[in-house]
């Protein structure tokens, strides 16, 4: 399908890896594919027990004494899909859609984050016309769920201290710093009983969602937070009990949908609340989430209703925990410093579990917000477990790599490369901690609406950035 668009070998490999399911924690197939590629090319390679892959290509003639370059990305992707898409993303590949300059996937995320880094790397490794020093390609697993691959990888085979992370989704931008973070899993024990009334499913649907780092400052609706607001309104007007509440599918993605199954006696009162709340959120989020709406419909409860106390505790927990931006940076205009995102919410027979992605570029602010979440949760009878914590990538003032990239970009485009920080997490911080003296940057082509089924990339941007990468490698 992509055989006639340039750069051909980049899009060849992007199409090939798009055939391979690669959600986080299910990367064996794509990891093995990378190993097969290395064997076919006759390249030195390492595949560790986590599934991380390192592929090494020796320097070309005349470049043997130049410093080695590390090219790094991750092989896993966030697997989000529309409500009407029946694809099993753990077992099926993507259905790519090409419309002019735009590449997307039908009904699902595209996996440009970070499949494009993998495609770039493979195209570079097979290219015998490229003049280069020793190239060390590092492709990690489980980046999207806490950077487990980067945390566990052995970097001792790597000689390079020039580090090109290709995990930035805006052409013309060079990232030099990122937030640190972690995921809080909050577990609330519940009790079940019985209640009079009929069963209804109350849903918040049609949210735009997005990356909980990059898009947290765009005012988009968190469907689970909105659902908590709807349940509070129901609590004021109706006798009700909660059976279950679910929302989101990734802790680092803003939930687009959330649902609660409840027992209510007065259907007319419930319908009035839903109508009022639907009108309110449609108006409130008309600019950011034009498709957002709230609905109710009869349902069959899979579980007995919670007791009055557990229903109230669950609602209080969801309503009391903070969400969204907590503080903007005092040093960099427009940069979010500290935030958190209510991600996955699930209900089982005896507990409700909430997942929160917490981020900050200031370690003390991260600790303070984490402690606040823990304090609120524990005061309401819940327990908290922190997972996948990773350090911030600290800004380094002196960077020969960055200065060289700025010069090359200016010569190629006549424009200035923008050096920025990002609120999302990147693996650069973990690698910098393992590799003293690392000179790292993150950059990439234009990819939009990542972590959502609307994800799409610009074909022409992919081509321009590929030329930029080749130039960097040849001139460093």
C-alpha positions as CSV (number, residue, x, y, z in Angstrom):
1,X,0.0,0.0,0.0
2,X,2.8,2.4,0.9
3,X,5.3,1.2,-1.7
4,X,5.1,4.3,-3.9
5,X,5.7,7.0,-1.3
6,X,9.0,8.4,-0.2
7,X,11.2,7.6,1.6
8,X,10.3,4.1,0.3
9,X,12.3,2.0,2.7
10,X,11.1,3.9,5.7
11,X,7.5,3.4,4.7
12,X,8.2,-0.2,3.7
13,X,9.3,-1.0,7.2
14,X,6.5,1.1,8.8
15,X,4.0,-1.0,6.8
16,X,5.7,-4.2,7.8
17,X,5.7,-3.5,11.5
18,X,2.1,-2.2,11.3
19,X,1.2,-5.8,10.5
20,X,2.6,-6.9,13.8
21,X,0.5,-6.4,17.0
22,X,2.6,-4.6,19.5
23,X,0.7,-3.3,22.6
24,X,2.9,-2.8,25.7
25,X,3.8,-6.1,27.4
26,X,3.0,-8.0,24.1
27,X,6.1,-7.1,22.1
28,X,7.7,-10.6,21.5
29,X,6.6,-10.7,17.9
30,X,8.0,-7.3,17.0
31,X,11.1,-7.9,19.1
32,X,11.7,-11.1,17.1
33,X,11.1,-9.3,13.9
34,X,13.9,-6.9,14.7
35,X,16.3,-9.8,15.5
36,X,15.4,-11.4,12.2
37,X,16.2,-8.1,10.4
38,X,19.6,-7.9,12.1
39,X,20.4,-11.5,11.1
40,X,19.4,-10.9,7.5
41,X,21.6,-7.8,7.4
42,X,24.5,-9.7,9.1
43,X,24.6,-7.1,12.0
44,X,25.6,-7.6,15.6
45,X,22.6,-7.7,17.8
46,X,21.4,-8.3,21.3
47,X,17.9,-9.3,22.5
48,X,17.6,-9.2,26.3
49,X,15.1,-11.1,28.4
50,X,12.7,-8.2,28.5
51,X,12.6,-8.0,24.7
52,X,14.8,-4.9,24.2
53,X,16.8,-5.1,21.0
54,X,20.2,-3.5,20.3
55,X,21.5,-3.6,16.7
56,X,25.0,-2.4,15.9
57,X,26.4,-1.5,12.5
58,X,30.2,-0.8,12.1
59,X,31.4,2.5,10.8
60,X,31.9,3.0,7.1
61,X,35.3,3.7,5.7
62,X,36.7,7.0,6.8
63,X,34.3,7.3,9.7
64,X,36.0,4.7,12.0
65,X,37.4,7.4,14.3
66,X,34.3,9.4,14.7
67,X,32.2,9.0,17.9
68,X,29.5,6.3,17.8
69,X,25.9,7.5,17.5
70,X,23.0,5.9,19.4
71,X,19.6,5.9,17.6
72,X,16.8,5.1,20.1
73,X,13.0,4.6,20.1
74,X,10.5,2.1,21.5
75,X,8.6,-0.7,19.8
76,X,5.4,-0.8,21.8
77,X,2.4,1.4,21.0
78,X,-0.8,2.6,22.8
79,X,-3.7,0.6,21.5
80,X,-6.8,2.7,21.5
81,X,-9.8,2.2,19.2
82,X,-13.2,3.6,18.5
83,X,-16.2,2.1,20.2
84,X,-17.5,0.5,16.9
85,X,-14.1,-1.0,16.0
86,X,-14.0,-4.8,16.7
87,X,-10.3,-5.3,16.0
88,X,-8.3,-7.3,18.6
89,X,-5.2,-5.2,18.9
90,X,-3.3,-7.9,20.7
91,X,-3.7,-10.3,17.8
92,X,-4.4,-8.2,14.7
93,X,-2.3,-5.7,12.7
94,X,-3.4,-2.3,11.8
95,X,-5.5,-1.2,8.7
96,X,-3.5,1.7,7.3
97,X,-5.3,4.5,5.5
98,X,-3.5,6.9,3.2
99,X,-5.2,10.1,2.1
100,X,-3.0,12.6,0.4
101,X,-0.2,13.5,2.8
102,X,-2.0,11.9,5.8
103,X,-1.4,8.4,7.0
104,X,-3.7,7.0,9.7
105,X,-5.2,3.6,10.8
106,X,-8.9,2.7,10.4
107,X,-10.6,2.8,13.8
108,X,-7.4,2.6,15.9
109,X,-4.3,4.4,16.9
110,X,-1.6,4.4,14.2
111,X,1.4,3.5,16.2
112,X,3.5,6.3,14.7
113,X,4.4,6.8,18.4
114,X,6.9,5.2,18.1
115,X,6.8,3.0,15.1
116,X,8.3,5.7,13.0
117,X,11.5,5.5,15.0
118,X,11.7,1.8,14.3
119,X,11.1,2.3,10.6
120,X,13.7,5.1,10.4
121,X,16.2,2.9,12.2
122,X,15.8,-0.1,10.0
123,X,16.0,2.0,6.8
124,X,19.2,3.6,8.1
125,X,20.8,0.3,9.0
126,X,20.2,-1.3,5.6
127,X,21.3,1.8,3.6
128,X,24.8,1.1,2.2
129,X,24.9,4.5,0.7
130,X,24.9,6.3,4.0
131,X,28.3,7.4,5.4
132,X,28.3,7.0,9.1
133,X,30.3,6.2,12.3
134,X,29.4,3.2,14.4
135,X,25.6,3.1,14.7
136,X,24.0,1.7,17.8
137,X,20.2,1.3,17.4
138,X,18.3,0.7,20.7
139,X,14.6,-0.2,20.5
140,X,13.0,-0.7,23.9
141,X,9.8,-2.4,25.2
142,X,7.1,-1.1,27.5
143,X,7.8,2.6,27.1
144,X,4.2,3.5,27.2
145,X,3.5,1.8,30.5
146,X,6.4,3.1,32.6
147,X,9.5,2.8,30.5
148,X,10.2,-0.7,31.9
149,X,12.5,-1.5,28.9
150,X,14.7,1.5,29.3
151,X,14.8,0.9,33.1
152,X,15.9,-2.7,32.7
153,X,18.3,-2.5,29.7
154,X,22.0,-3.2,30.0
155,X,23.8,-0.3,28.3
156,X,27.3,-1.7,28.6
157,X,27.5,-2.8,24.9
158,X,26.9,0.9,23.9
159,X,30.0,3.0,23.1
160,X,28.1,6.0,21.9
161,X,27.4,9.1,24.0
162,X,25.6,11.0,21.1
163,X,22.0,10.0,21.6
164,X,19.2,10.6,19.1
165,X,15.9,9.7,20.6
166,X,13.2,9.8,17.9
167,X,10.1,10.1,20.0
168,X,9.0,13.7,19.5
169,X,5.9,14.4,17.4
170,X,6.5,17.9,16.0
171,X,8.9,18.7,13.2
172,X,11.1,21.6,13.7
173,X,11.3,21.0,17.5
174,X,14.3,19.6,19.4
175,X,13.5,18.5,22.9
176,X,16.2,18.9,25.6
177,X,14.2,18.2,28.8
178,X,11.2,16.3,29.9
179,X,9.1,15.6,33.0
180,X,9.5,12.6,35.3
181,X,6.5,10.6,36.5
182,X,4.9,7.4,37.7
183,X,1.5,5.7,37.9
184,X,-0.5,5.5,41.1
185,X,-2.9,2.5,41.3
186,X,-5.5,3.2,43.9
187,X,-7.6,0.3,45.2
188,X,-10.8,0.9,47.2
189,X,-12.4,-2.2,48.9
190,X,-16.2,-2.3,48.4
191,X,-19.1,-4.2,49.8
192,X,-22.2,-5.3,48.0
193,X,-25.8,-5.7,49.1
194,X,-29.2,-5.1,47.5
195,X,-31.3,-2.2,46.4
196,X,-34.8,-1.5,45.0
197,X,-35.2,0.0,41.6
198,X,-34.2,-0.5,38.0
199,X,-30.7,-0.8,36.5
200,X,-29.4,1.8,34.1
201,X,-26.1,2.4,32.3
202,X,-25.0,6.0,32.4
203,X,-22.3,6.8,29.9
204,X,-20.0,9.7,29.0
205,X,-19.1,9.2,25.3
206,X,-17.5,11.0,22.4
207,X,-14.5,12.6,24.1
208,X,-11.5,13.4,22.1
209,X,-9.0,12.0,24.5
210,X,-5.3,12.4,23.9
211,X,-1.8,12.0,25.4
212,X,-2.0,12.8,29.1
213,X,1.3,14.7,28.8
214,X,1.2,16.5,25.5
215,X,-2.5,17.2,25.5
216,X,-3.1,17.8,29.2
217,X,-3.0,21.6,28.6
218,X,-5.6,21.6,25.8
219,X,-8.7,21.5,28.1
220,X,-10.0,18.2,26.8
221,X,-12.6,16.4,28.8
222,X,-11.6,13.4,31.0
223,X,-14.7,11.2,30.6
224,X,-14.3,9.5,34.0
225,X,-14.0,12.9,35.8
226,X,-17.1,14.0,33.9
227,X,-18.9,10.8,34.9
228,X,-18.0,11.5,38.6
229,X,-19.6,14.9,38.2
230,X,-22.8,13.3,36.7
231,X,-23.0,10.8,39.5
232,X,-22.8,13.7,42.1
233,X,-25.7,15.3,40.4
234,X,-27.6,12.0,40.5
235,X,-26.7,11.7,44.2
236,X,-28.4,15.1,44.9
237,X,-31.7,14.2,43.1
238,X,-32.1,10.4,43.4
239,X,-31.9,7.4,45.6
240,X,-29.3,5.3,43.9
241,X,-26.7,2.6,44.2
242,X,-23.6,2.0,42.2
243,X,-23.0,-1.4,40.6
244,X,-19.8,-0.6,38.7
245,X,-17.8,2.2,37.1
246,X,-15.3,1.8,34.3
247,X,-13.4,4.3,32.1
248,X,-10.2,4.7,30.1
249,X,-8.0,2.1,28.7
250,X,-4.5,3.6,29.3
251,X,-3.3,5.5,32.3
252,X,-1.3,7.8,30.0
253,X,-4.2,8.6,27.8
254,X,-7.1,11.0,28.7
255,X,-10.2,8.7,28.8
256,X,-12.6,9.3,25.9
257,X,-15.4,7.2,27.4
258,X,-16.6,6.1,30.9
259,X,-19.6,4.2,32.1
260,X,-21.4,3.5,35.4
261,X,-24.1,0.9,36.0
262,X,-26.4,2.1,38.7
263,X,-29.7,1.2,40.4
264,X,-32.3,4.0,40.6
265,X,-36.0,4.0,41.7
266,X,-37.1,7.2,40.0
267,X,-36.5,6.9,36.2
268,X,-38.0,10.4,35.5
269,X,-35.7,12.1,38.0
270,X,-32.6,10.3,36.6
271,X,-33.6,11.3,33.0
272,X,-33.9,14.9,34.1
273,X,-30.5,14.9,35.6
274,X,-29.0,13.3,32.5
275,X,-30.6,15.8,30.2
276,X,-29.4,18.7,32.3
277,X,-25.8,17.3,32.6
278,X,-25.7,16.5,28.9
279,X,-26.6,20.0,27.9
280,X,-24.0,21.4,30.4
281,X,-21.1,19.4,29.2
282,X,-21.9,19.8,25.5
283,X,-21.8,23.6,26.0
284,X,-18.8,23.6,28.3
285,X,-16.6,21.4,26.0
286,X,-18.0,22.5,22.6
287,X,-14.6,23.8,21.6
288,X,-12.4,21.0,22.8
289,X,-14.6,17.9,22.6
290,X,-17.3,18.6,20.0
291,X,-18.6,15.0,20.1
292,X,-19.0,14.7,23.9
293,X,-22.4,13.6,25.2
294,X,-24.0,11.8,28.1
295,X,-26.7,9.1,27.8
296,X,-28.6,6.7,29.9
297,X,-30.2,3.4,28.9
298,X,-31.6,0.3,30.6
299,X,-29.0,-2.3,31.6
300,X,-28.6,-5.6,33.2
301,X,-26.4,-5.5,36.3
302,X,-23.5,-8.0,36.1
303,X,-23.0,-7.5,39.9
304,X,-25.1,-6.8,42.9
305,X,-25.3,-3.1,43.8
306,X,-22.8,-1.7,46.2
307,X,-24.0,-0.8,49.7
308,X,-24.9,2.8,50.3
309,X,-21.6,3.3,52.1
310,X,-19.5,1.8,49.3
311,X,-21.4,3.7,46.7
312,X,-20.7,6.9,48.6
313,X,-17.1,6.1,49.2
314,X,-16.5,5.4,45.6
315,X,-18.1,8.6,44.5
316,X,-16.2,10.6,47.2
317,X,-12.9,9.1,46.1
318,X,-13.4,9.9,42.4
319,X,-14.6,13.4,43.3
320,X,-11.9,14.2,45.8
321,X,-8.8,13.2,43.9
322,X,-7.3,16.0,41.8
323,X,-7.0,15.8,38.0
324,X,-5.4,17.8,35.2
325,X,-2.8,20.6,35.4
326,X,-1.6,21.5,38.9
327,X,1.0,24.1,38.1
328,X,2.6,25.7,35.1
329,X,6.4,26.2,34.8
330,X,7.8,29.4,36.3
331,X,10.8,29.1,34.0
332,X,9.5,28.2,30.6
333,X,6.4,30.0,29.3
334,X,3.6,27.7,28.3
335,X,5.1,24.5,29.7
336,X,3.1,22.4,32.1
337,X,5.2,21.7,35.2
338,X,3.0,19.4,37.2
339,X,-0.1,17.4,36.3
340,X,-2.0,14.1,36.8
341,X,-4.4,12.2,34.7
342,X,-7.2,9.8,35.9
343,X,-6.7,7.0,33.4
344,X,-8.0,3.5,33.8
345,X,-10.9,2.9,36.2
346,X,-12.1,-0.7,36.8
347,X,-14.6,-2.4,39.1
348,X,-14.5,-6.0,40.3
349,X,-16.7,-7.9,42.7
350,X,-14.9,-6.5,45.8
351,X,-12.9,-3.4,44.7
352,X,-12.7,-0.3,42.6
353,X,-9.3,0.5,41.1
354,X,-8.2,3.9,39.7
355,X,-5.0,4.6,37.8
356,X,-3.4,8.0,37.8
357,X,-0.4,9.1,35.7
358,X,1.4,11.7,37.7
359,X,4.1,14.0,36.1
360,X,6.3,16.8,37.0
361,X,9.6,18.4,35.8
362,X,10.4,19.3,39.4
363,X,11.1,16.3,41.6
364,X,9.8,18.0,44.8
365,X,6.5,19.0,43.1
366,X,6.1,15.4,41.9
367,X,6.7,14.1,45.4
368,X,4.2,16.6,46.8
369,X,1.5,15.7,44.4
370,X,2.1,11.9,44.8
371,X,1.9,12.3,48.6
372,X,-1.4,14.3,48.2
373,X,-2.9,11.6,46.1
374,X,-1.8,9.0,48.6
375,X,-3.2,11.0,51.6
376,X,-6.6,11.5,50.0
377,X,-6.9,7.9,48.9
378,X,-5.8,6.5,52.3
379,X,-8.1,8.8,54.2
380,X,-11.0,7.3,52.3
381,X,-10.0,3.7,53.0
382,X,-8.1,3.0,49.8
383,X,-4.5,1.7,49.3
384,X,-2.0,3.1,46.8
385,X,0.7,1.4,44.9
386,X,3.2,3.4,42.8
387,X,4.5,1.8,39.6
388,X,6.8,2.6,36.7
389,X,8.4,5.7,38.2
390,X,11.0,7.4,36.0
391,X,13.2,10.4,36.4
392,X,12.9,13.8,34.8
393,X,15.4,14.4,32.0
394,X,17.3,17.4,33.2
395,X,18.3,20.2,30.8
396,X,22.0,20.4,30.0
397,X,23.2,23.9,29.0
398,X,26.2,22.7,26.9
399,X,25.3,20.4,24.1
400,X,27.5,20.1,21.0
401,X,25.0,17.7,19.5
402,X,22.2,20.3,19.9
403,X,24.3,23.1,18.5
404,X,25.3,21.0,15.5
405,X,21.6,20.0,14.8
406,X,20.6,23.7,15.0
407,X,23.2,24.6,12.4
408,X,22.3,21.7,10.1
409,X,18.6,22.5,10.3
410,X,19.2,26.1,9.5
411,X,21.3,25.2,6.4
412,X,18.7,22.7,5.2
413,X,15.5,24.8,5.8
414,X,16.5,28.4,6.4
415,X,14.6,28.1,9.7
416,X,15.6,27.9,13.3
417,X,15.2,24.6,15.1
418,X,13.2,25.3,18.3
419,X,14.8,23.9,21.5
420,X,12.1,23.1,24.0
421,X,11.1,21.1,27.0
422,X,8.1,18.7,27.1
423,X,5.7,17.7,29.8
424,X,5.4,14.1,28.6
425,X,8.0,11.5,29.7
426,X,10.9,10.4,27.5
427,X,13.4,7.6,27.9
428,X,16.3,10.0,27.7
429,X,16.3,10.6,31.5
430,X,16.7,6.9,32.2
431,X,19.5,6.5,29.6
432,X,21.2,9.7,30.9
433,X,21.3,8.2,34.4
434,X,22.9,5.0,33.0
435,X,25.4,6.6,30.6
436,X,27.5,9.5,32.1
437,X,28.3,12.2,29.7
438,X,25.3,11.5,27.4
439,X,24.5,14.3,24.9
440,X,20.9,13.6,24.1
441,X,18.1,15.1,22.1
442,X,14.6,14.0,21.1
443,X,13.0,14.9,17.8
444,X,10.8,13.5,15.0
445,X,8.2,14.2,12.3
446,X,4.7,15.6,12.6
447,X,2.4,13.1,14.3
448,X,-1.0,14.3,15.6
449,X,-3.5,13.1,18.2
450,X,-1.3,10.4,19.5
451,X,-2.8,7.9,21.9
452,X,-6.2,8.3,20.2
453,X,-7.9,6.6,17.2
454,X,-7.5,10.0,15.4
455,X,-3.7,9.6,15.4
456,X,-2.2,10.5,12.0
457,X,1.1,11.5,10.6
458,X,2.4,13.7,7.7
459,X,4.1,11.7,5.0
460,X,6.0,14.7,3.7
461,X,7.2,15.5,7.3
462,X,8.5,11.9,7.6
463,X,10.6,12.5,4.5
464,X,12.0,15.8,5.6
465,X,13.0,14.5,9.0
466,X,14.6,11.4,7.4
467,X,16.8,13.7,5.3
468,X,17.6,15.6,8.5
469,X,18.6,12.5,10.4
470,X,20.9,11.3,7.5
471,X,22.5,14.7,7.4
472,X,23.1,14.6,11.2
473,X,24.7,11.2,11.0
474,X,27.0,12.1,8.1
475,X,28.2,15.5,9.6
476,X,28.7,14.7,13.3
